[in-house]
Amino acid sequence: MIDAHLHFWDAEHATHKWPDALAARLHRGFSPDDLVPEMAIAGVSSIVLMQSRNDFAESLHFASLAKRHDFIGALIGWVDLDNPAQVGDQIAVLAKCGKLRGVRHLINFEPDGSWLLRDRVQQAIAALARSNLILDVVPTDDTRFACVLETARNHPDLRVVIDHMARPPVGREPGRWAEQVREAAALPNIFMKVSVGLDVVVGWQWRHDDLAPFVSHLVDCFGPARLTAASNWPVILGSTASYSQTWAHLQELLAGLDPDAQRQILGGTAGMLFGISDR
């Protein structure tokens, strides 16, 4: 299996502001040494290391980790999409690790909900497409979701990966979320991660029945070839006891699919998207 979304951080230098309900579990360091034994228990062979801050220094550090550790199969870093003149140079620096596969900007931190559609940001995104890099994104509201869809339309050669099932309204009716998923699935260059984000983790303990209808809708709309499973470790520790338990839960969510579909979501799609061999 390939984990398509995972973070490391050093608590001493972290700037994350965790909700009170999660602070006790997450306000500490999480390193490769913490993860490797958990991967062995879970049966995960490779991971995609994700940026967690809109900060180039963090991505430089992650690039050095990716170069040192074979189990890090790919890096999704951060470059300054608001400054297209320097994006090429930043990409070149991160690409030296040999594992840069894409870029993520946490658009929820931008006060302007339409930030993604600014001319200079779209210019920078065009540079990602020319470099065959993925745009990874977490749309946190309807406006930002619409901007992601428009970006995918503007750049048909750009692969766009939406994190955390596009933040489904767990515990409530699918409503607008279901419509947005169908709109996204209609664009062939959009992919989706089967994972749980911070908005769900706060105050929620993993329950299969809460997530199953949303996963079923994703499979119906996208098909296995455009879905990839991910842990969102260590954030997910707010809702599960361990990394291996998270993967057991993910496999349970997919258990009703045929074996080929399960293998595709648990590793095949990630291997294709991020250029990783599922060893």
C-alpha positions in Angstrom: 0.0 0.0 0.0 1.0 3.6 -0.6 0.1 6.4 1.8 -0.7 9.4 -0.4 -0.8 12.0 2.4 1.3 12.3 5.5 3.2 14.9 7.5 6.2 15.3 9.7 6.9 18.2 12.1 9.2 19.3 14.9 7.2 20.5 17.9 10.0 22.8 19.0 9.7 24.8 15.8 6.0 24.1 14.9 3.7 27.0 14.3 0.5 24.8 14.1 -2.4 26.1 16.2 -4.2 22.9 17.1 -7.8 22.9 18.5 -7.8 22.3 22.2 -9.3 18.9 21.7 -6.3 17.8 19.7 -3.4 19.7 21.2 -2.4 17.1 23.7 -2.0 14.4 21.0 -0.5 16.5 18.2 1.7 19.2 19.9 4.8 17.1 19.7 7.3 16.0 17.1 6.5 13.4 14.5 9.5 12.1 12.6 10.5 9.4 10.2 11.7 7.3 13.1 8.2 7.4 14.6 6.6 6.3 11.4 8.8 3.5 10.1 7.7 0.8 12.6 4.1 1.9 12.2 4.4 1.4 8.4 5.6 -2.1 8.9 2.6 -3.0 11.1 0.2 -1.4 8.7 1.7 -2.9 5.6 2.5 0.4 3.9 5.5 0.4 1.7 5.8 4.1 0.6 4.5 7.5 1.5 3.8 10.9 -0.1 5.3 13.5 2.3 3.1 16.6 2.3 3.9 20.2 3.1 2.1 21.4 6.2 2.9 25.1 6.1 3.0 27.7 3.3 6.8 28.0 4.0 9.6 27.2 1.6 12.1 26.4 4.4 9.8 23.5 5.5 9.8 22.2 2.0 13.6 22.4 1.8 13.8 20.3 5.0 11.3 17.8 3.6 13.3 17.6 0.4 16.4 16.6 2.4 14.3 14.0 4.2 13.0 12.6 0.9 16.6 12.3 -0.4 17.7 10.4 2.7 14.8 8.0 3.2 13.8 5.4 0.5 10.3 4.9 2.0 9.5 8.5 1.1 8.4 7.9 -2.4 7.3 11.4 -3.3 7.2 15.0 -2.0 4.4 17.6 -2.4 6.2 20.8 -1.4 5.3 24.5 -1.3 6.4 27.2 -3.7 5.2 30.8 -3.7 2.4 30.7 -6.3 1.8 34.4 -5.7 5.2 35.1 -7.2 5.4 33.4 -10.6 8.8 35.0 -11.3 10.5 32.9 -8.7 8.4 29.7 -8.9 10.7 28.1 -11.5 13.8 28.6 -9.4 12.0 27.2 -6.3 10.8 24.2 -8.2 14.4 23.6 -9.5 15.8 23.6 -5.9 13.2 21.2 -4.5 13.4 18.9 -7.6 17.1 18.2 -6.7 15.8 15.6 -4.2 14.5 13.6 -7.1 11.1 13.1 -5.6 9.2 16.3 -6.1 5.9 15.5 -7.6 3.7 18.5 -6.9 2.9 21.6 -4.9 0.3 22.5 -2.3 -0.7 25.9 -1.0 -3.1 26.0 1.9 -5.6 28.3 0.3 -7.7 28.4 3.5 -5.1 30.8 5.0 -5.7 33.3 2.2 -8.4 35.9 3.2 -9.5 36.2 -0.4 -11.6 33.1 -1.2 -10.8 33.6 -4.9 -7.0 33.8 -4.4 -6.4 30.8 -6.6 -7.8 32.6 -9.6 -5.6 35.6 -9.3 -3.7 36.2 -12.6 -0.2 35.7 -11.1 -1.3 32.6 -9.2 -2.7 31.2 -12.5 0.6 32.0 -14.2 2.5 30.1 -11.5 0.1 27.2 -11.8 0.7 27.1 -15.6 4.4 26.6 -14.7 3.4 23.6 -12.6 1.6 22.1 -15.5 4.6 22.7 -17.8 6.8 21.0 -15.2 4.4 18.0 -15.0 3.8 18.8 -11.4 0.5 18.2 -9.5 -1.5 20.9 -7.8 -2.6 19.5 -4.5 -5.4 21.4 -2.7 -7.9 21.5 0.2 -10.9 23.5 -0.7 -12.5 24.6 2.5 -15.7 26.3 1.3 -17.9 26.6 -1.8 -16.0 29.6 -3.2 -12.7 27.9 -2.9 -14.1 24.7 -4.4 -15.4 26.6 -7.4 -12.0 28.1 -7.8 -10.4 24.7 -7.8 -12.8 23.5 -10.5 -12.1 26.6 -12.6 -8.4 26.1 -12.3 -8.7 22.5 -13.5 -10.7 23.8 -16.5 -8.1 26.5 -17.2 -5.2 24.0 -17.2 -6.4 20.7 -18.7 -2.9 19.3 -18.7 -2.6 20.0 -15.0 -3.3 17.1 -12.6 -5.3 18.4 -9.6 -5.5 16.3 -6.4 -8.2 17.3 -3.9 -7.4 16.2 -0.3 -9.6 14.6 2.4 -12.6 13.7 0.2 -13.2 17.4 -0.2 -14.3 17.7 3.4 -17.6 15.8 3.5 -20.2 16.9 6.0 -19.8 13.8 8.3 -22.8 13.3 10.4 -25.1 15.3 8.1 -26.7 15.0 4.7 -24.3 15.1 1.8 -26.2 18.0 0.2 -24.0 20.4 -1.7 -20.9 18.2 -1.2 -22.4 15.5 -3.3 -23.0 17.9 -6.2 -19.5 19.4 -5.9 -18.0 15.9 -6.1 -19.9 15.2 -9.3 -18.8 18.5 -10.8 -15.2 17.6 -9.9 -15.4 14.1 -11.3 -16.7 15.5 -14.6 -13.2 17.0 -15.1 -10.8 14.2 -16.0 -7.7 15.9 -14.6 -9.1 15.9 -11.0 -8.2 13.1 -8.5 -9.4 12.7 -4.9 -7.8 11.4 -1.7 -9.8 9.0 0.4 -8.7 10.5 3.8 -10.1 12.5 6.7 -9.1 16.1 7.3 -8.8 18.2 10.4 -12.3 19.6 10.2 -13.7 16.1 10.7 -11.1 14.9 13.2 -12.0 17.6 15.8 -14.4 16.0 18.3 -15.0 12.9 16.2 -13.9 9.2 16.7 -13.7 7.1 13.6 -16.9 5.3 12.8 -17.2 3.3 9.6 -20.9 4.1 9.2 -20.2 7.8 9.3 -17.9 7.7 6.3 -19.1 4.8 4.2 -21.8 6.7 2.3 -19.4 9.4 1.3 -16.7 6.9 0.1 -19.4 5.1 -1.9 -20.3 8.3 -3.6 -16.7 9.0 -4.4 -16.3 5.6 -6.0 -19.4 6.0 -8.0 -18.3 9.4 -9.3 -14.6 9.0 -9.8 -14.0 5.3 -10.1 -11.0 3.6 -8.4 -8.4 4.9 -10.9 -8.9 8.5 -9.7 -9.0 7.8 -6.0 -6.1 7.2 -3.7 -6.1 6.3 0.0 -4.2 8.3 2.5 -3.8 8.4 6.3 -3.3 12.2 7.0 -1.0 11.0 9.8 -0.4 12.3 12.4 -3.5 14.6 12.3 -5.7 11.5 12.1 -4.5 10.5 15.6 -7.1 12.8 16.9 -9.7 10.2 15.8 -7.9 6.8 15.8 -5.5 5.1 18.2 -2.6 4.5 15.7 -1.3 4.6 12.2 -2.0 0.9 11.6 -5.6 1.3 12.9 -6.2 4.1 10.4 -5.2 1.8 7.6 -7.4 -1.0 9.0 -10.3 1.5 8.9 -9.5 2.6 5.4 -9.4 -1.0 4.2 -12.7 -1.7 5.9 -14.3 1.2 4.0 -13.2 -0.3 0.7 -14.0 -4.0 1.6 -17.1 -4.0 -0.5 -15.2 -3.3 -3.7 -13.7 -6.0 -5.8 -10.0 -6.9 -5.1 -8.7 -5.0 -8.2 -10.6 -1.8 -7.2 -9.2 -2.1 -3.6 -5.7 -2.5 -4.9 -6.1 0.5 -7.2 -7.3 2.8 -4.4 -4.8 1.5 -1.8 -1.7 1.9 -4.0 -2.3 1.8 -7.8 -3.5 5.3 -8.2 -0.9 6.7 -6.0 1.8 4.8 -7.9 0.6 6.3 -11.1 0.1 9.9 -9.8 3.2 10.2 -7.8 5.6 7.9 -9.7 6.0 5.4 -6.9 6.4 1.6 -7.0 4.2 -0.2 -4.6 6.8 -2.7 -3.4 
